[in-house]
Amino acid sequence: MLLFIWKMKMVLGQCSQITDTVARPCSKKPCCIPGLRVDTSNLGIGSLASAKSFLSLSYNSSAPSLYSSLFSWDTDTALSCSDGISRPIDTIFKFHKAIRKDLEYLDVESGKLIDGDESCLRQFIGRFRLLWGLYRAHSNAEDEIVFPALESREPLHNVSHSYTLDHKQEEQLFEDISNVLCELSQLHESLNQPHTEANEAEKHYLNSSNVIDSTRKYNELATKLQGMCKSIRVALSNHVHREELELWPLFDKHFSVEEQDKLVGRIIGTTGAEVLQSMLPWVTSALNQEEQNKMLDTWKQATKNTMFGEWLNEWWKGVPTPSDSSSETSPIPEDSHSQDKLDQNDQMFKPGWKDIFRMNQSELEAEVRKVSRDPTLDPRRKAYLIQNLMTSRWIAAQQKLPDPRSEECSEGAGIPGCCSSYRDQEKQIFGCEHYKRNCKLVAACCNKLFTCRFCHDKVSDHTMERKATQEMMCMLCLKVQPVGPNCQTPSCNGLSMAKYYCNICKFFDDERTVYHCPFCNLCRLGKGLGVDFFHCMKCNCCLGMKLTEHKCREKGLETNCPICCDFLFTSSAAVRALPCGHFMHSACFQAYTCSHYTCPICCKSLGDMAVYFGMLDALLAAEELPEEYRDRCQDILCNDCERKGRSQFHWLYHKCGSCGSYNTRVIKTDTADCSTPN
């Protein structure tokens, strides 16, 4: 029996003793499996260990180096095709080259699966999943953005309908191949069972007929898979060839360079960071150096108002960049350089604890007045010094109290704040009032432990730079260690610090749904780009999918809220987009609109005022002016349509004759006859 099983293994090429000398072509092309929202239930790997090894595969190392001209963001290489005409939309068709390359791989390698081992099959599945996920992202972008843009032109109605149908058929082909691969994986796993050291009970269930049936079925499925891979290669190659032949020239004819830039920005703006991390190496590995530079130059132009270049450099190097970027590209309003400048300019007396205890109340008040009158101090620094002087005696007394947890903080004893903090003391839930998490962060700016940046900023005269954080403290074992998603102490057994962890922002959150936007280069609340949010490249902000059509203002979110004056771009509170293109906090909007209906910046109406203006029409129709005011006129300027006009005299309300709005202001009052009010 064992001899028969061994012979069947030789037929299938599963014995490592006879395959060691055979060079496997598929083993030379490692690939990664990104989280592209492809259904992983059909992954086809039965055991958890197999799945982990499956996910550990890395993509082809032929991706460009960070130090190549591909990432030279300061160069302004002209975007031109063979005819010398700039076409940013050509970036979309660069994906076709990568698709063709992977289709060729599937076609060739599918014929080798009959003699391949499990690692070869896993690798083939990985490459297939990568192609499927990125093809889906590409086809969705065409169906939702590119094709509707073509259809919006009068001469191009129904020009893309057949391509949309092709996408549906091709998606079904991918689904069929996925099902076959799932069956192949299950058969491969069942055939591998006899290869292990089986006991007598297991040998009882293994007989020659089962092995023969499984082998025959495996060969049939592998042959079927080869035919399906050839079919999808022909269908997809034909599809992309027709797109390049028929649709490509239409963009040059009917779309300007600016319109093409906007389309590219729309497509990129609905692509999340995880997809981009798989997409960029995938596409660039199929292009030569010149094509890589042209594609990334197009992306650079489309994302010029965003932090995409900063995110790309941080992700590609694998570690966050230090805070040496200029204020034009950093989303953090206060940086370490400005703080150093404040410290250098502060030449005033800084009393120690001994000096403070020797000072009487009048001397302390004199020092407070001295700080208050110093014109060289930043207001935040001034407020911090005054508060510390006023509470100095209490602070000194607290410093003398023994630390009840000093014995527990063995490794972090020298770091202030080395103790656990709780979001819910009764339920023993770690965190703070802002976040639920199981760790504290070591602030790189002052080398102190804080649960979050808000806790740091609340008691400090400077802001915490999250991306510079290198260490954290697990609040269960109180061990200081490199920052990461899990505790590295053996006693904690890999305790997760939070459900969500961002390696770039050094951000933990255990309660809400969060995603990292590669264009804001910040973590935002939501399910992700392309799901419930998209990033507007001109406004440089993440907006809800319902706001696809909105009024853009360049870097509109990089300003303060007009109500509370908090910086909107890095604010953690919800932000509302106004019809005029300005922004304010949602809470500020609710409070402001209780007494106002115009934008505090541009004075345009904040919504549909038809009902309110209709009420004013009825009010004025029923009102009769005194005799001496009936013939007077007023020159007005409408804030909504920005047109000038004339209106009959009134003390409060003046209707615009062009748009019917009462959101107007008086320019001049005329005593002449007003027979034609508008």
C-alpha positions as CSV (number, residue, x, y, z in Angstrom):
1,M,0.0,0.0,0.0
2,L,2.7,2.4,0.9
3,L,4.6,1.5,-2.2
4,F,1.6,2.3,-4.4
5,I,1.1,5.7,-2.7
6,W,4.8,6.5,-3.2
7,K,4.4,5.7,-7.0
8,M,1.4,7.9,-7.3
9,K,3.4,10.7,-5.7
10,M,6.0,10.3,-8.3
11,V,3.4,10.6,-11.0
12,L,2.1,13.9,-9.5
13,G,5.6,15.2,-9.0
14,Q,5.0,15.7,-5.2
15,C,8.1,14.0,-3.8
16,S,10.7,16.5,-2.8
17,Q,13.4,13.9,-3.4
18,I,12.9,14.0,-7.2
19,T,12.0,17.7,-7.5
20,D,15.1,19.1,-5.8
21,T,17.0,18.9,-9.1
22,V,14.3,20.4,-11.2
23,A,14.2,24.2,-11.6
24,R,10.7,25.5,-11.1
25,P,10.0,28.5,-13.3
26,C,7.1,29.7,-11.1
27,S,9.3,29.8,-8.1
28,K,11.3,32.7,-9.6
29,K,8.3,35.0,-9.6
30,P,7.2,35.7,-6.1
31,C,4.1,37.9,-5.6
32,C,2.1,39.5,-2.8
33,I,-1.6,39.2,-1.9
34,P,-2.9,42.7,-1.1
35,G,-6.1,43.4,0.7
36,L,-8.1,44.4,-2.4
37,R,-11.5,43.4,-1.1
38,V,-11.4,40.1,-3.1
39,D,-13.4,37.4,-1.4
40,T,-10.9,35.4,0.5
41,S,-13.3,32.5,1.2
42,N,-12.2,31.0,-2.1
43,L,-8.5,31.3,-1.3
44,G,-8.1,27.6,-1.6
45,I,-5.6,27.1,1.3
46,G,-7.0,24.8,3.9
47,S,-4.8,25.4,7.0
48,L,-4.0,28.6,8.8
49,A,-0.3,27.9,8.5
50,S,-0.6,27.7,4.8
51,A,-2.6,30.9,4.6
52,K,0.1,32.7,6.6
53,S,2.9,31.5,4.4
54,F,0.7,32.4,1.4
55,L,0.4,36.0,2.6
56,S,4.1,36.3,3.3
57,L,5.0,36.1,-0.3
58,S,6.5,39.4,-1.7
59,Y,6.2,41.0,-5.0
60,N,8.7,41.1,-7.8
61,S,11.9,42.9,-6.8
62,S,12.0,44.6,-10.2
63,A,10.0,47.5,-8.8
64,P,11.9,50.8,-9.1
65,S,14.2,52.1,-6.4
66,L,13.2,55.0,-4.3
67,Y,16.3,56.8,-5.4
68,S,15.6,56.5,-9.1
69,S,14.3,59.4,-11.1
70,L,10.9,57.8,-10.7
71,F,10.6,59.5,-7.3
72,S,12.3,62.8,-8.3
73,W,9.4,65.1,-7.5
74,D,11.3,68.3,-8.2
75,T,11.7,67.6,-11.9
76,D,9.1,68.8,-14.3
77,T,9.4,66.4,-17.2
78,A,7.0,67.2,-20.0
79,L,4.2,64.7,-20.4
80,S,4.2,63.9,-24.1
81,C,3.4,61.0,-26.4
82,S,5.0,59.9,-29.6
83,D,3.2,62.7,-31.4
84,G,4.5,65.3,-28.9
85,I,1.0,66.0,-27.4
86,S,0.5,65.9,-23.7
87,R,-2.0,63.3,-22.6
88,P,-2.3,62.7,-18.8
89,I,-5.1,60.1,-19.6
90,D,-2.3,57.9,-21.1
91,T,-1.6,56.8,-17.5
92,I,-4.8,54.8,-17.5
93,F,-3.6,52.8,-20.5
94,K,-0.3,52.1,-18.9
95,F,-2.2,49.5,-16.8
96,H,-2.9,47.5,-20.0
97,K,0.8,46.7,-20.3
98,A,0.9,45.2,-16.8
99,I,-2.3,43.3,-17.4
100,R,-0.9,41.8,-20.6
101,K,2.2,40.7,-18.7
102,D,0.3,38.9,-16.0
103,L,-2.1,37.3,-18.5
104,E,1.0,35.8,-20.3
105,Y,2.2,34.5,-16.9
106,L,-1.2,32.9,-16.2
107,D,-1.3,31.3,-19.6
108,V,2.3,29.9,-19.5
109,E,2.3,28.8,-15.8
110,S,-1.1,27.2,-15.8
111,G,0.3,24.5,-18.1
112,K,2.9,23.6,-15.5
113,L,0.6,23.1,-12.5
114,I,0.1,19.3,-13.3
115,D,3.8,18.7,-12.4
116,G,4.0,21.5,-9.8
117,D,4.1,21.2,-6.1
118,E,2.0,23.1,-3.4
119,S,4.3,26.1,-3.3
120,C,4.0,26.5,-7.1
121,L,0.2,26.3,-6.8
122,R,0.1,28.8,-4.0
123,Q,2.3,31.2,-6.0
124,F,0.1,30.9,-9.0
125,I,-3.0,31.6,-6.9
126,G,-1.3,34.6,-5.4
127,R,-0.4,36.1,-8.8
128,F,-4.0,35.4,-10.0
129,R,-5.5,37.2,-7.0
130,L,-3.2,40.1,-7.5
131,L,-4.2,40.5,-11.1
132,W,-7.9,40.0,-10.3
133,G,-8.0,42.6,-7.6
134,L,-6.1,45.2,-9.6
135,Y,-8.1,44.5,-12.8
136,R,-11.2,45.0,-10.7
137,A,-9.9,48.4,-9.5
138,H,-9.0,49.4,-13.1
139,S,-12.3,48.3,-14.6
140,N,-14.3,50.0,-11.8
141,A,-12.5,53.2,-12.5
142,E,-13.3,53.0,-16.1
143,D,-17.0,52.2,-15.5
144,E,-17.5,54.8,-12.8
145,I,-15.3,57.7,-14.0
146,V,-13.7,57.3,-17.4
147,F,-16.7,56.0,-19.4
148,P,-19.3,58.5,-17.9
149,A,-16.9,61.3,-18.9
150,L,-16.9,60.0,-22.5
151,E,-20.6,59.7,-22.5
152,S,-21.0,63.3,-21.3
153,R,-19.8,64.5,-24.7
154,E,-22.6,64.9,-27.2
155,P,-20.9,63.0,-30.1
156,L,-19.8,60.1,-27.9
157,H,-23.2,58.8,-26.6
158,N,-23.1,54.9,-26.1
159,V,-19.5,54.7,-27.3
160,S,-18.5,52.8,-24.2
161,H,-21.5,50.5,-23.6
162,S,-19.9,47.4,-25.2
163,Y,-16.8,47.8,-23.0
164,T,-19.0,47.9,-19.8
165,L,-20.5,44.6,-20.9
166,D,-17.1,43.2,-21.6
167,H,-16.1,44.0,-18.0
168,K,-19.0,42.0,-16.7
169,Q,-18.1,39.0,-18.8
170,E,-14.5,39.2,-17.8
171,E,-15.4,39.4,-14.1
172,Q,-17.3,36.2,-14.6
173,L,-14.2,34.6,-16.2
174,F,-12.2,35.6,-13.1
175,E,-14.8,34.1,-10.8
176,D,-14.8,30.8,-12.7
177,I,-11.0,30.5,-12.6
178,S,-11.1,31.3,-8.8
179,N,-13.6,28.4,-8.3
180,V,-11.3,26.0,-10.2
181,L,-8.3,27.1,-8.2
182,C,-10.2,26.5,-5.0
183,E,-11.0,22.9,-6.0
184,L,-7.4,22.4,-7.1
185,S,-6.1,23.5,-3.7
186,Q,-8.5,21.2,-1.8
187,L,-7.4,18.3,-4.0
188,H,-3.8,19.2,-3.5
189,E,-4.3,19.2,0.3
190,S,-6.0,15.9,0.3
191,L,-3.3,14.3,-1.8
192,N,-0.7,15.7,0.6
193,Q,-2.2,13.9,3.6
194,P,-0.8,10.4,2.8
195,H,2.7,12.1,2.4
196,T,2.8,12.8,6.1
197,E,3.5,10.2,8.8
198,A,0.1,8.6,9.0
199,N,-0.9,6.3,11.8
200,E,-2.7,3.0,11.4
201,A,-6.2,4.5,11.7
202,E,-5.5,7.0,8.9
203,K,-4.0,4.4,6.7
204,H,-7.2,2.4,7.0
205,Y,-9.2,5.2,5.1
206,L,-6.6,5.6,2.4
207,N,-7.0,3.2,-0.5
208,S,-5.8,3.1,-4.0
209,S,-9.1,3.9,-5.7
210,N,-9.4,7.3,-3.8
211,V,-5.9,8.3,-4.8
212,I,-6.5,7.4,-8.4
213,D,-9.8,9.3,-8.5
214,S,-8.2,12.4,-6.9
215,T,-5.3,12.3,-9.3
216,R,-7.6,12.0,-12.3
217,K,-9.8,14.8,-11.1
218,Y,-6.8,17.0,-10.4
219,N,-5.4,16.5,-13.9
220,E,-8.8,17.3,-15.4
221,L,-9.1,20.5,-13.4
222,A,-5.6,21.5,-14.2
223,T,-6.3,21.0,-17.9
224,K,-9.5,22.9,-17.6
225,L,-7.7,25.7,-15.8
226,Q,-5.2,25.9,-18.6
227,G,-7.9,26.4,-21.2
228,M,-9.7,29.0,-19.1
229,C,-6.4,31.0,-18.7
230,K,-5.9,30.9,-22.4
231,S,-9.5,32.1,-22.9
232,I,-9.2,35.0,-20.5
233,R,-5.9,36.0,-22.0
234,V,-7.5,36.2,-25.5
235,A,-10.6,38.0,-24.2
236,L,-8.8,40.6,-22.1
237,S,-6.1,41.2,-24.7
238,N,-8.7,41.8,-27.3
239,H,-10.6,44.1,-25.0
240,V,-7.7,46.3,-24.1
241,H,-6.5,46.4,-27.7
242,R,-9.9,47.7,-28.8
243,E,-9.9,50.3,-26.0
244,E,-6.5,51.6,-27.1
245,L,-7.6,51.6,-30.8
246,E,-11.0,53.1,-30.4
247,L,-11.2,55.0,-27.1
248,W,-7.7,56.3,-26.6
249,P,-7.8,58.9,-29.5
250,L,-11.2,60.2,-28.3
251,F,-9.6,61.8,-25.2
252,D,-7.1,63.7,-27.3
253,K,-9.9,65.0,-29.5
254,H,-12.6,65.8,-26.9
255,F,-10.7,66.5,-23.7
256,S,-8.2,69.2,-22.8
257,V,-5.1,68.5,-20.7
258,E,-6.7,70.1,-17.7
259,E,-9.8,67.9,-18.0
260,Q,-7.6,64.8,-18.4
261,D,-5.7,65.9,-15.2
262,K,-9.0,66.1,-13.4
263,L,-10.0,62.6,-14.6
264,V,-6.7,61.1,-13.4
265,G,-7.1,62.9,-10.1
266,R,-10.6,61.5,-9.7
267,I,-9.4,58.0,-10.4
268,I,-6.5,58.2,-8.0
269,G,-8.6,59.9,-5.4
270,T,-10.8,56.8,-5.1
271,T,-7.9,54.4,-4.6
272,G,-6.9,53.5,-1.0
273,A,-3.4,53.3,0.4
274,E,-3.5,49.4,0.5
275,V,-4.4,49.2,-3.2
276,L,-1.8,51.8,-4.2
277,Q,0.9,49.8,-2.3
278,S,0.1,46.8,-4.5
279,M,-0.7,48.7,-7.7
280,L,2.5,50.8,-8.0
281,P,5.0,48.0,-7.9
282,W,2.7,45.9,-10.2
283,V,2.4,48.6,-12.8
284,T,6.0,50.0,-12.7
285,S,7.5,46.5,-13.0
286,A,6.0,46.2,-16.4
287,L,7.2,49.6,-17.7
288,N,10.6,50.8,-18.7
289,Q,12.3,53.7,-17.0
290,E,11.0,56.4,-19.4
291,E,7.4,55.1,-19.0
292,Q,7.7,54.9,-15.2
293,N,8.9,58.6,-15.1
294,K,6.0,59.7,-17.4
295,M,3.4,57.9,-15.3
296,L,4.7,59.2,-12.0
297,D,5.0,62.7,-13.4
298,T,1.4,62.5,-14.4
299,W,0.5,61.4,-10.9
300,K,2.6,64.2,-9.5
301,Q,0.7,66.8,-11.6
302,A,-2.7,65.4,-10.6
303,T,-1.8,65.3,-6.9
304,K,0.3,68.5,-6.7
305,N,-1.9,70.0,-3.9
306,T,-1.7,66.9,-1.7
307,M,0.7,65.0,0.5
308,F,1.0,62.1,-1.9
309,G,4.8,62.6,-2.5
310,E,5.4,62.6,1.3
311,W,3.3,59.4,1.7
312,L,5.1,57.7,-1.2
313,N,8.5,58.3,0.3
314,E,7.5,57.2,3.7
315,W,5.8,54.0,2.5
316,W,8.5,53.1,0.0
317,K,11.3,53.4,2.6
318,G,9.2,51.4,5.1
319,V,9.9,53.9,7.9
320,P,8.5,57.4,8.5
321,T,10.5,60.3,7.4
322,P,11.9,62.7,10.1
323,S,10.3,66.0,10.6
324,D,12.6,67.9,8.3
325,S,10.1,68.8,5.6
326,S,9.1,72.3,4.9
327,S,5.9,73.8,6.2
328,E,4.5,73.8,2.7
329,T,4.2,70.0,2.7
330,S,3.8,69.1,6.4
331,P,0.2,68.7,7.6
332,I,1.3,69.5,11.2
333,P,0.9,73.3,11.9
334,E,3.6,73.4,14.5
335,D,7.0,71.8,14.0
336,S,10.1,71.3,16.0
337,H,11.9,74.2,14.3
338,S,9.5,76.8,15.5
339,Q,9.7,75.4,19.0
340,D,13.5,75.7,18.9
341,K,13.2,79.3,17.8
342,L,10.9,80.1,20.8
343,D,13.4,78.5,23.2
344,Q,16.3,80.6,21.8
345,N,14.3,83.8,22.1
346,D,13.2,83.2,25.7
347,Q,15.9,85.1,27.6
348,M,13.7,85.8,30.7
349,F,14.2,84.5,34.2
350,K,13.3,80.9,34.7
351,P,13.0,80.2,38.4
352,G,13.7,76.8,39.8
353,W,11.8,75.1,42.7
354,K,14.2,76.6,45.3
355,D,13.7,80.1,43.9
356,I,9.9,79.7,43.9
357,F,9.8,78.6,47.5
358,R,11.8,81.7,48.5
359,M,9.5,84.0,46.5
360,N,6.6,85.6,48.3
361,Q,3.2,86.2,46.6
362,S,4.1,89.7,45.4
363,E,7.3,88.5,43.7
364,L,5.4,85.7,42.0
365,E,2.8,88.3,40.7
366,A,5.7,90.5,39.5
367,E,7.1,87.5,37.5
368,V,3.6,86.8,36.0
369,R,3.3,90.5,34.9
370,K,6.9,90.3,33.4
371,V,5.9,87.3,31.3
372,S,2.6,88.8,30.3
373,R,4.3,92.0,28.9
374,D,7.1,90.2,27.0
375,P,6.3,90.9,23.3
376,T,8.8,88.2,22.0
377,L,6.9,85.3,23.5
378,D,4.5,83.2,21.4
379,P,0.9,83.4,23.0
380,R,0.9,79.7,23.7
381,R,4.3,79.8,25.3
382,K,3.2,82.8,27.3
383,A,0.0,81.2,28.6
384,Y,2.0,78.0,29.5
385,L,4.6,80.0,31.6
386,I,2.0,82.1,33.4
387,Q,0.0,79.0,34.4
388,N,3.0,77.2,35.6
389,L,4.1,80.2,37.7
390,M,0.7,80.5,39.3
391,T,0.5,76.8,40.1
392,S,4.2,76.4,40.9
393,R,3.9,75.7,44.6
394,W,1.3,72.9,44.0
395,I,3.5,71.4,41.3
396,A,6.5,71.4,43.6
397,A,4.6,69.7,46.3
398,Q,3.4,67.0,43.9
399,Q,7.0,66.4,42.8
400,K,7.9,65.5,46.4
401,L,5.2,62.8,46.7
402,P,6.4,59.2,46.2
403,D,5.3,57.5,42.9
404,P,3.1,54.6,43.9
405,R,3.9,52.7,40.7
406,S,7.6,53.3,40.6
407,E,8.4,49.7,41.5
408,E,6.3,48.4,38.6
409,C,8.0,50.5,35.9
410,S,11.3,48.6,35.8
411,E,12.4,49.5,32.3
412,G,10.6,52.9,31.9
413,A,11.3,54.2,35.4
414,G,13.2,57.1,34.0
415,I,10.3,58.2,31.7
416,P,7.6,60.4,33.2
417,G,4.1,58.9,32.9
418,C,5.1,55.3,33.3
419,C,1.8,54.0,34.6
420,S,-1.4,52.6,33.2
421,S,-4.3,54.9,32.3
422,Y,-7.9,53.9,31.9
423,R,-10.7,54.9,29.6
424,D,-13.1,53.0,32.0
425,Q,-11.6,52.5,35.5
426,E,-14.4,50.2,36.6
427,K,-14.2,47.8,33.6
428,Q,-10.4,48.1,33.5
429,I,-10.4,49.3,29.9
430,F,-7.1,50.9,29.0
431,G,-7.0,54.2,27.1
432,C,-7.9,57.8,27.8
433,E,-10.9,60.2,27.3
434,H,-10.0,60.4,23.6
435,Y,-9.1,56.9,22.5
436,K,-9.4,53.3,23.7
437,R,-6.0,51.6,23.3
438,N,-3.6,49.3,25.3
439,C,-0.4,51.3,25.0
440,K,1.1,54.7,25.7
441,L,3.4,56.5,23.3
442,V,6.8,57.9,24.1
443,A,6.7,61.5,22.8
444,A,9.9,62.0,20.8
445,C,9.8,65.8,21.5
446,C,10.0,65.6,25.3
447,N,10.6,61.8,26.0
448,K,7.5,61.5,28.2
449,L,4.7,58.9,28.1
450,F,1.2,59.9,26.9
451,T,-1.8,57.9,25.9
452,C,-2.4,60.1,22.8
453,R,-1.3,63.3,21.2
454,F,-4.3,65.2,22.7
455,C,-3.2,64.2,26.2
456,H,0.2,65.5,25.3
457,D,-0.9,68.8,23.8
458,K,-3.2,69.4,26.8
459,V,-0.4,69.7,29.3
460,S,2.5,70.9,27.0
461,D,3.4,74.1,25.4
462,H,4.1,72.4,22.1
463,T,2.4,69.9,19.8
464,M,3.3,66.2,19.6
465,E,4.7,65.0,16.3
466,R,3.1,61.5,16.0
467,K,5.1,60.3,13.0
468,A,8.4,60.8,14.9
469,T,7.3,58.3,17.6
470,Q,9.6,55.3,17.9
471,E,8.7,53.7,21.2
472,M,5.6,52.7,23.1
473,M,4.7,51.2,26.5
474,C,2.3,48.3,26.9
475,M,-0.1,49.2,29.7
476,L,-0.4,45.6,30.7
477,C,3.2,44.7,31.3
478,L,4.5,48.4,31.5
479,K,7.5,47.5,29.2
480,V,8.8,50.2,26.9
481,Q,9.4,48.7,23.4
482,P,9.5,49.7,19.7
483,V,6.2,50.9,18.5
484,G,4.1,48.3,16.7
485,P,0.7,46.7,16.5
486,N,1.4,44.1,19.2
487,C,3.2,43.8,22.5
488,Q,6.6,42.0,22.1
489,T,6.8,40.9,25.8
490,P,6.3,37.1,26.0
491,S,4.1,37.4,29.1
492,C,1.6,39.4,27.1
493,N,1.4,36.7,24.4
494,G,1.2,39.1,21.5
495,L,-1.5,41.4,23.0
496,S,-2.9,43.7,20.3
497,M,-2.5,47.3,21.1
498,A,-5.7,48.2,19.2
499,K,-7.8,46.9,16.3
500,Y,-6.4,49.5,14.0
501,Y,-2.8,50.5,13.7
502,C,-1.1,52.8,11.2
503,N,2.6,52.5,10.9
504,I,3.0,55.9,9.2
505,C,0.9,58.0,11.7
506,K,1.7,55.8,14.7
507,F,-2.0,55.8,15.4
508,F,-4.0,53.3,17.4
509,D,-7.8,53.0,17.6
510,D,-9.8,50.2,19.1
511,E,-13.4,51.5,18.6
512,R,-13.9,53.2,15.2
513,T,-13.5,52.4,11.5
514,V,-10.4,54.2,10.3
515,Y,-8.4,54.4,7.0
516,H,-5.2,56.0,6.0
517,C,-5.5,58.5,3.1
518,P,-2.3,58.6,1.1
519,F,-3.1,62.1,-0.2
520,C,-3.8,63.7,3.2
521,N,-1.1,61.4,4.6
522,L,-3.3,61.2,7.7
523,C,-5.7,58.7,9.2
524,R,-9.4,59.6,8.7
525,L,-12.6,58.2,10.1
526,G,-14.5,56.1,7.5
527,K,-14.4,52.8,5.6
528,G,-11.9,54.0,3.0
529,L,-11.4,55.8,-0.3
530,G,-13.7,54.5,-3.0
531,V,-16.1,53.1,-0.4
532,D,-17.6,56.0,1.4
533,F,-15.0,58.7,0.7
534,F,-13.0,60.1,-2.1
535,H,-10.1,62.5,-2.1
536,C,-10.5,65.8,-4.1
537,M,-7.1,66.7,-5.5
538,K,-7.8,70.4,-5.8
539,C,-9.5,70.9,-2.4
540,N,-7.0,68.4,-0.9
541,C,-9.5,66.9,1.4
542,C,-11.5,63.7,1.8
543,L,-15.2,64.1,0.9
544,G,-18.2,61.8,1.0
545,M,-19.1,60.0,-2.2
546,K,-22.3,62.1,-2.4
547,L,-20.2,65.2,-2.8
548,T,-18.6,64.1,-6.1
549,E,-20.0,67.3,-7.7
550,H,-19.0,70.2,-5.5
551,K,-17.4,73.6,-5.8
552,C,-13.6,73.2,-5.6
553,R,-11.3,75.6,-3.8
554,E,-7.6,75.0,-4.0
555,K,-6.4,73.6,-0.7
556,G,-9.7,74.6,0.8
557,L,-9.3,72.6,3.9
558,E,-5.9,73.9,4.8
559,T,-7.4,76.8,6.8
560,N,-8.9,77.6,10.1
561,C,-12.6,77.1,10.9
562,P,-14.3,80.5,10.6
563,I,-16.2,80.0,13.8
564,C,-13.8,78.4,16.3
565,C,-10.5,79.1,14.4
566,D,-9.2,75.5,14.8
567,F,-7.1,74.2,11.9
568,L,-9.4,72.1,9.8
569,F,-6.9,69.9,8.0
570,T,-5.7,68.1,11.1
571,S,-8.8,68.5,13.2
572,S,-10.3,65.3,14.6
573,A,-13.9,66.8,14.6
574,A,-16.3,66.3,11.7
575,V,-16.0,68.9,9.0
576,R,-18.9,70.1,6.8
577,A,-18.5,71.3,3.2
578,L,-20.5,74.4,2.4
579,P,-22.2,75.0,-1.1
580,C,-19.8,77.9,-1.7
581,G,-16.7,75.7,-1.3
582,H,-15.7,76.8,2.2
583,F,-15.5,74.5,5.2
584,M,-16.4,74.6,8.9
585,H,-16.9,72.1,11.7
586,S,-20.2,70.4,11.7
587,A,-20.9,71.4,15.3
588,C,-20.0,75.0,14.5
589,F,-22.3,74.8,11.5
590,Q,-25.2,73.7,13.7
591,A,-24.6,76.5,16.2
592,Y,-24.0,79.2,13.5
593,T,-27.1,78.4,11.4
594,C,-29.4,79.0,14.4
595,S,-29.0,82.7,13.8
596,H,-27.3,83.1,10.3
597,Y,-27.9,81.7,6.8
598,T,-24.9,83.1,5.0
599,C,-21.3,81.9,4.8
600,P,-19.2,83.9,7.3
601,I,-16.4,84.2,4.7
602,C,-18.0,84.9,1.3
603,C,-21.6,85.8,2.5
604,K,-23.3,83.3,0.0
605,S,-26.4,81.4,1.1
606,L,-25.7,78.2,3.0
607,G,-28.5,76.2,1.3
608,D,-31.7,76.2,-0.6
609,M,-33.5,79.4,0.7
610,A,-36.5,79.2,-1.6
611,V,-39.0,78.6,1.2
612,Y,-37.5,81.4,3.3
613,F,-37.4,83.8,0.4
614,G,-41.0,82.9,-0.4
615,M,-42.1,83.9,3.1
616,L,-40.3,87.2,2.7
617,D,-42.2,87.8,-0.6
618,A,-45.5,87.3,1.2
619,L,-44.4,89.5,4.0
620,L,-43.4,92.4,1.7
621,A,-46.6,92.0,-0.4
622,A,-48.7,92.6,2.7
623,E,-46.6,95.5,3.9
624,E,-47.4,99.1,2.9
625,L,-44.6,101.7,3.1
626,P,-45.1,105.3,4.2
627,E,-45.8,107.8,1.3
628,E,-42.4,109.5,1.5
629,Y,-40.5,106.1,0.9
630,R,-42.7,104.5,-1.8
631,D,-40.9,106.1,-4.8
632,R,-37.3,105.7,-3.6
633,C,-34.9,103.2,-5.1
634,Q,-31.7,101.5,-3.9
635,D,-28.7,100.1,-5.8
636,I,-28.0,96.6,-4.5
637,L,-25.4,93.9,-4.9
638,C,-26.5,90.3,-4.7
639,N,-24.1,88.0,-2.7
640,D,-25.5,84.9,-4.4
641,C,-25.3,85.7,-8.1
642,E,-22.8,88.6,-7.6
643,R,-24.8,90.9,-9.9
644,K,-25.8,94.5,-9.3
645,G,-29.3,95.8,-9.7
646,R,-32.0,98.1,-8.3
647,S,-34.7,97.5,-5.8
648,Q,-37.5,99.4,-4.1
649,F,-36.6,101.1,-0.8
650,H,-36.9,99.0,2.3
651,W,-35.3,99.1,5.7
652,L,-34.4,95.3,5.9
653,Y,-35.2,93.3,2.7
654,H,-34.0,93.9,-0.9
655,K,-34.8,91.3,-3.5
656,C,-32.4,90.6,-6.4
657,G,-34.1,91.0,-9.7
658,S,-31.8,88.4,-11.4
659,C,-32.0,85.4,-9.0
660,G,-34.7,86.3,-6.6
661,S,-32.4,86.2,-3.6
662,Y,-32.8,88.4,-0.5
663,N,-29.1,87.9,0.3
664,T,-28.2,91.4,-0.9
665,R,-26.6,94.5,0.4
666,V,-27.3,98.2,-0.3
667,I,-24.7,100.1,-2.4
668,K,-26.5,103.4,-2.8
669,T,-29.9,105.0,-2.0
670,D,-31.6,107.1,-4.7
671,T,-34.3,109.6,-4.1
672,A,-35.4,109.7,-7.8
673,D,-38.6,108.1,-9.1
674,C,-38.4,104.3,-9.2
675,S,-40.9,103.2,-11.8
676,T,-38.8,100.1,-12.8
677,P,-37.5,98.7,-9.6
678,N,-35.1,96.2,-11.2
